[in-house]
């Protein structure tokens, strides 16, 4: 299929992005405003401009929406100002969020990124609002019930397990067990930073560092074929940044190269954009090689933009023929 054929087919898909839906706040600060506090003497960071975008699972959803598919997000957020900003950011991108569960028991997962106004460079530590306690049982149960009720309505379920703490994410054991029982005919695609080995019978896409760490945790060695069998994945896709990706399935291993992009502007969110493009293509074609190639094309566009950008259909079509 051509890129145009794929983009046309994407418009017929309904996609659910389930996981850690986050708010990214891009705050421009003016170093000339670093006056010391009258109370503490500590210099302030004078933020003069803020842009907000959906992050983590929200980045995946933004990329799916940009490619033309209908997309909804399922996750948990707080009842705070960040939640209000996140809903507005989702609305502006045409992402349905009726399946988001809000609760005063948790905080909205938020990354606050500080960029120097005169250079655009993020040169100060991020300020993150994270949940480090286990997800309250009532929220966990409600999310699993929402997933169970909603799953039959969707063609693709993209799971974004982004929480980097051992507790606090919404993709819990109960959620993983329910994902294993998703009705047939639906593609379940998993991207997990720290827990790839805990998922079963789904397409799993770690990057090389994540895949090696997962192998060592369960096998004591790096063996992708054995790891795929361990998690019962129909396909394991190990991405290698600008070099390409390794496909591992029942037939063995296939290396899919890509055209390296020189001097990328920002690789933040590259894996999310890859997942969006590759998962949609895999659902349409059933061809994992074609999926990786298209995912790489989408990522090659987004890494040339600041922040967590997306690839429009026009930008995808401008890339020419799909190839290795």
NORURHU-V757667 format. One record per residue. N is the residue number from 1. RES is the residue in one small letter. PSI is psi in whole degrees, -180 to 180 (999 if undefined). D_FIRST is the distance of its C-alpha to the first C-alpha in Angstrom with 1 decimal. Layout:
N,RES,PSI,D_FIRST ; N,RES,PSI,D_FIRST
This chain:
1,x,145,0.0 ; 2,x,167,3.8 ; 3,x,-38,6.6 ; 4,x,-41,8.0 ; 5,x,-44,5.8 ; 6,x,-47,6.5 ; 7,x,-36,10.0 ; 8,x,-42,10.6 ; 9,x,-33,10.1 ; 10,x,-34,12.3 ; 11,x,-15,15.0 ; 12,x,-6,15.6 ; 13,x,146,16.3 ; 14,x,127,19.9 ; 15,x,135,20.6 ; 16,x,125,24.0 ; 17,x,113,25.0 ; 18,x,134,28.2 ; 19,x,-151,30.5 ; 20,x,91,32.6 ; 21,x,122,32.0 ; 22,x,161,33.9 ; 23,x,126,35.2 ; 24,x,125,34.9 ; 25,x,116,37.9 ; 26,x,105,37.8 ; 27,x,117,41.4 ; 28,x,124,42.7 ; 29,x,151,46.2 ; 30,x,111,48.9 ; 31,x,-21,51.0 ; 32,x,-12,53.9 ; 33,x,15,54.4 ; 34,x,55,55.1 ; 35,x,143,58.6 ; 36,x,145,60.3 ; 37,x,139,60.8 ; 38,x,-32,64.4 ; 39,x,-40,64.5 ; 40,x,-20,63.0 ; 41,x,-2,62.8 ; 42,x,130,59.2 ; 43,x,141,57.1 ; 44,x,164,54.6 ; 45,x,112,50.9 ; 46,x,95,50.8 ; 47,x,128,47.4 ; 48,x,-8,47.0 ; 49,x,140,43.4 ; 50,x,133,40.9 ; 51,x,140,37.2 ; 52,x,142,35.7 ; 53,x,154,32.1 ; 54,x,138,30.8 ; 55,x,173,30.7 ; 56,x,-119,29.6 ; 57,x,-30,27.8 ; 58,x,-31,28.1 ; 59,x,-43,26.1 ; 60,x,-47,23.2 ; 61,x,-40,23.5 ; 62,x,-40,23.7 ; 63,x,-39,20.4 ; 64,x,-46,18.8 ; 65,x,-41,20.5 ; 66,x,-29,19.5 ; 67,x,-3,15.8 ; 68,x,-6,16.7 ; 69,x,158,17.3 ; 70,x,132,20.8 ; 71,x,142,22.7 ; 72,x,155,26.2 ; 73,x,144,28.3 ; 74,x,125,30.8 ; 75,x,-166,33.6 ; 76,x,137,37.2 ; 77,x,168,38.9 ; 78,x,-174,42.6 ; 79,x,68,44.7 ; 80,x,179,45.2 ; 81,x,-33,44.4 ; 82,x,-36,41.3 ; 83,x,-40,39.9 ; 84,x,-45,40.5 ; 85,x,-40,38.7 ; 86,x,-45,35.7 ; 87,x,-41,35.4 ; 88,x,-41,35.6 ; 89,x,-39,32.9 ; 90,x,-45,30.6 ; 91,x,-43,31.6 ; 92,x,-18,30.8 ; 93,x,7,27.2 ; 94,x,28,26.7 ; 95,x,121,26.8 ; 96,x,137,28.8 ; 97,x,24,31.6 ; 98,x,-22,33.7 ; 99,x,0,33.2 ; 100,x,132,34.8 ; 101,x,125,38.3 ; 102,x,142,41.0 ; 103,x,140,44.2 ; 104,x,-7,47.3 ; 105,x,-13,47.4 ; 106,x,163,44.6 ; 107,x,150,43.6 ; 108,x,123,40.3 ; 109,x,114,38.5 ; 110,x,132,38.7 ; 111,x,124,38.1 ; 112,x,115,40.4 ; 113,x,129,39.5 ; 114,x,115,42.2 ; 115,x,129,41.2 ; 116,x,127,44.0 ; 117,x,-38,43.9 ; 118,x,-13,44.8 ; 119,x,-21,42.2 ; 120,x,9,39.4 ; 121,x,136,39.7 ; 122,x,101,39.9 ; 123,x,10,43.1 ; 124,x,157,44.9 ; 125,x,143,44.3 ; 126,x,152,42.0 ; 127,x,109,43.8 ; 128,x,140,41.9 ; 129,x,107,42.9 ; 130,x,159,42.0 ; 131,x,121,43.0 ; 132,x,-5,44.7 ; 133,x,156,46.2 ; 134,x,145,44.6 ; 135,x,130,42.8 ; 136,x,140,45.5 ; 137,x,-38,45.3 ; 138,x,-40,45.2 ; 139,x,-44,42.2 ; 140,x,-48,40.4 ; 141,x,-41,41.2 ; 142,x,-41,40.0 ; 143,x,-40,36.7 ; 144,x,-41,36.1 ; 145,x,-39,37.1 ; 146,x,-41,34.8 ; 147,x,-46,31.8 ; 148,x,-42,32.8 ; 149,x,-35,33.2 ; 150,x,-30,30.0 ; 151,x,-43,27.5 ; 152,x,-15,26.9 ; 153,x,-9,25.7 ; 154,x,151,22.6 ; 155,x,-34,19.2 ; 156,x,136,19.3 ; 157,x,113,22.5 ; 158,x,121,22.5 ; 159,x,124,25.9 ; 160,x,100,27.4 ; 161,x,87,30.7 ; 162,x,-17,32.0 ; 163,x,127,35.8 ; 164,x,3,37.4 ; 165,x,158,40.7 ; 166,x,-21,41.5 ; 167,x,165,42.2 ; 168,x,-22,41.1 ; 169,x,165,37.4 ; 170,x,-10,36.2 ; 171,x,84,34.1 ; 172,x,179,37.1 ; 173,x,-42,37.8 ; 174,x,-40,37.9 ; 175,x,-44,34.5 ; 176,x,-42,33.0 ; 177,x,-37,34.6 ; 178,x,-35,33.3 ; 179,x,-32,29.7 ; 180,x,-21,30.1 ; 181,x,21,30.8 ; 182,x,135,27.9 ; 183,x,148,27.1 ; 184,x,158,24.4 ; 185,x,-8,20.8 ; 186,x,138,20.7 ; 187,x,124,19.2 ; 188,x,119,22.1 ; 189,x,127,21.3 ; 190,x,132,24.5 ; 191,x,109,25.4 ; 192,x,126,29.2 ; 193,x,-40,31.3 ; 194,x,-3,34.3 ; 195,x,35,33.8 ; 196,x,-32,30.6 ; 197,x,-9,32.8 ; 198,x,-5,33.9 ; 199,x,152,30.7 ; 200,x,142,29.9 ; 201,x,38,27.0 ; 202,x,160,24.3 ; 203,x,125,21.5 ; 204,x,131,23.7 ; 205,x,89,22.8 ; 206,x,162,26.0 ; 207,x,176,26.4 ; 208,x,-45,28.4 ; 209,x,-45,31.7 ; 210,x,-40,31.1 ; 211,x,-43,29.9 ; 212,x,-43,32.9 ; 213,x,-41,35.3 ; 214,x,-42,34.0 ; 215,x,-46,34.4 ; 216,x,-35,37.9 ; 217,x,-38,38.9 ; 218,x,-24,38.1 ; 219,x,-22,38.3 ; 220,x,7,40.5 ; 221,x,163,38.1 ; 222,x,108,34.6 ; 223,x,95,32.7 ; 224,x,-38,29.1 ; 225,x,-45,28.8 ; 226,x,-37,32.1 ; 227,x,-44,31.1 ; 228,x,-43,27.9 ; 229,x,-38,30.2 ; 230,x,-42,32.8 ; 231,x,3,30.6 ; 232,x,36,28.8 ; 233,x,132,25.4 ; 234,x,-34,22.4 ; 235,x,135,20.8 ; 236,x,128,22.7 ; 237,x,114,20.9 ; 238,x,110,23.6 ; 239,x,146,22.6 ; 240,x,45,24.7 ; 241,x,-133,24.4 ; 242,x,-4,23.5 ; 243,x,-28,23.3 ; 244,x,-152,20.3 ; 245,x,153,20.3 ; 246,x,123,21.5 ; 247,x,131,19.8 ; 248,x,121,22.4 ; 249,x,-168,22.1 ; 250,x,-19,24.1 ; 251,x,-4,22.9 ; 252,x,-151,24.3 ; 253,x,138,23.1 ; 254,x,124,20.1 ; 255,x,128,20.4 ; 256,x,104,17.3 ; 257,x,168,18.8 ; 258,x,166,18.0 ; 259,x,116,19.5 ; 260,x,135,22.8 ; 261,x,121,23.8 ; 262,x,139,27.4 ; 263,x,57,29.8 ; 264,x,148,27.8 ; 265,x,-45,29.7 ; 266,x,116,29.5 ; 267,x,2,27.6 ; 268,x,125,28.9 ; 269,x,5,26.1 ; 270,x,-42,23.5 ; 271,x,-35,23.1 ; 272,x,-42,22.8 ; 273,x,-36,20.0 ; 274,x,-49,18.2 ; 275,x,-43,18.7 ; 276,x,-53,17.5 ; 277,x,-42,14.1 ; 278,x,-42,13.7 ; 279,x,-44,15.1 ; 280,x,-42,13.0 ; 281,x,-40,9.8 ; 282,x,-39,11.7 ; 283,x,-41,12.8 ; 284,x,-43,9.6 ; 285,x,-26,8.0 ; 286,x,9,11.4 ; 287,x,108,10.4 ; 288,x,-30,13.0 ; 289,x,-46,12.2 ; 290,x,-37,8.8 ; 291,x,-46,11.0 ; 292,x,-42,13.7 ; 293,x,-43,11.9 ; 294,x,-41,10.8 ; 295,x,-41,14.3 ; 296,x,-36,15.9 ; 297,x,-46,14.5 ; 298,x,-46,15.9 ; 299,x,-35,19.1 ; 300,x,-24,19.6 ; 301,x,-45,19.9 ; 302,x,-29,22.2 ; 303,x,-6,24.5 ; 304,x,15,25.5 ; 305,x,148,27.1 ; 306,x,145,30.4 ; 307,x,-159,30.4 ; 308,x,81,27.6 ; 309,x,174,25.2 ; 310,x,167,21.8 ; 311,x,124,18.8 ; 312,x,159,18.3 ; 313,x,-38,15.1 ; 314,x,-41,16.8 ; 315,x,-38,17.4 ; 316,x,-46,13.8 ; 317,x,-30,12.7 ; 318,x,-11,15.8 ; 319,x,-6,14.6 ; 320,x,-160,12.7 ; 321,x,147,9.9 ; 322,x,132,8.7 ; 323,x,175,11.1 ; 324,x,999,14.0
